[in-house]
């Protein structure tokens, strides 16, 4: 299941999300969406989990949870529309 994670602090990295969601099951992918020009986080991410029940458990437990001083918005992601692009190359802004 693909999960939308909103209201992220800019300092959150994909590893942070893998660890947070990993408590509920296997995370197969985590992507912090970044601005193409600045490489700065746009404040949201997508997390994919291999088990739908584990994903639903993560959503119910993590929605409205404070993480890095921000209350997360966590829900099942809407399917991507044709033409939508999701860059998951973290580039240099992901480091540090």
C-alpha positions, 0 to 999 in steps of 0.5 A, a space after each residue: 500500500 502506498 501511504 501519503 505523509 504530510 506536514 513533514 518537517 523539512 529536516 525529515 529524511 527517508 531514513 527517518 520515515 523508514 524507521 518510523 513506519 518500520 515499527 509496523 511492518 516492512 517498508 519497501 520504499 520511502 520518498 521525501 518529495 523535494 523541489 526540483 530547483 532547490 532540492 528542499 523538502 516540499 513537506 510531504 512524502 510517500 511510504 510504501 509498505 508490502 502488507 496492507 494490514 500493516 499499512 492500515 495499522 501504521 496509518 491509524 497509529 501515526 495520523 496526527 502523531 507529533 514527529 519532529 515537532 509537527 503533527 503528521 497527516 497520514 493516509 492512504 495515497 491516491 493513485 498517481 495520475 498519468 503524467 505525475 512524476 515522483 523523483 526519488 533521487 535524494 541528491 545532495 540535499 538528502 545528506 546530512 
